[in-house]
């Protein structure tokens, strides 16, 4: 019996790894949302500029028409 080593059973444990993964996912979601908002803002700006140019061209075309 002197050669027998005691068996240690570890229960519970730290959830630090799980907390780290949850924080990483939350951070990735925030970054993705910010990127999406930036892209949406750029798309809106381009659309507004194109609309303004189209309206200006129409006004110029109306002004040049002979009556």
C-alpha positions as a printed Julia matrix, in Angstrom:
67×3 Matrix{Float64}:
   0.0    0.0     0.0
   2.84   2.52    0.33
   3.05   2.79   -3.5
  -0.54   3.97   -3.83
  -0.98   7.68   -4.53
  -4.14   9.46   -3.48
  -6.64  10.29   -6.22
  -7.44  13.99   -6.38
 -10.75  14.93   -7.95
 -11.02  18.58   -8.88
 -14.54  19.94   -8.98
 -15.66  23.33  -10.12
 -13.12  25.61  -11.59
 -12.55  29.01  -12.95
 -14.8   30.29  -15.69
 -12.2   32.86  -16.68
 -11.8   31.38  -20.16
 -15.54  31.46  -20.75
 -15.75  35.06  -19.56
 -12.86  35.99  -21.88
 -14.6   34.38  -24.87
 -17.87  36.18  -24.05
 -16.06  39.53  -23.84
 -14.27  38.86  -27.14
 -17.59  38.07  -28.86
 -19.2   41.21  -27.43
 -16.25  43.33  -28.6
 -16.42  41.8   -32.08
 -20.15  42.56  -32.24
 -19.57  46.2   -31.29
 -16.8   46.61  -33.88
 -18.95  44.98  -36.57
 -21.87  47.26  -35.72
 -19.66  50.37  -35.89
 -18.24  49.23  -39.25
 -21.74  48.59  -40.59
 -22.91  52.05  -39.47
 -19.88  53.67  -41.14
 -20.54  51.85  -44.41
 -24.23  52.75  -44.25
 -23.3   56.4   -43.66
 -20.96  56.38  -46.67
 -23.65  54.82  -48.86
 -26.17  57.45  -47.78
 -23.71  60.25  -48.5
 -23.02  58.93  -52.01
 -26.74  58.58  -52.69
 -27.43  62.13  -51.53
 -24.56  63.52  -53.64
 -25.74  61.66  -56.74
 -29.28  62.92  -56.22
 -28.04  66.5   -55.82
 -25.96  66.24  -59.0
 -28.93  64.8   -60.88
 -31.18  67.62  -59.67
 -28.57  70.23  -60.63
 -28.19  68.71  -64.09
 -31.96  68.8   -64.56
 -32.03  72.46  -63.53
 -29.24  73.26  -66.0
 -31.03  71.35  -68.72
 -34.24  73.26  -68.03
 -32.38  76.57  -68.13
 -30.75  75.82  -71.47
 -33.92  74.72  -73.29
 -34.96  77.17  -75.95
 -38.44  78.53  -75.53
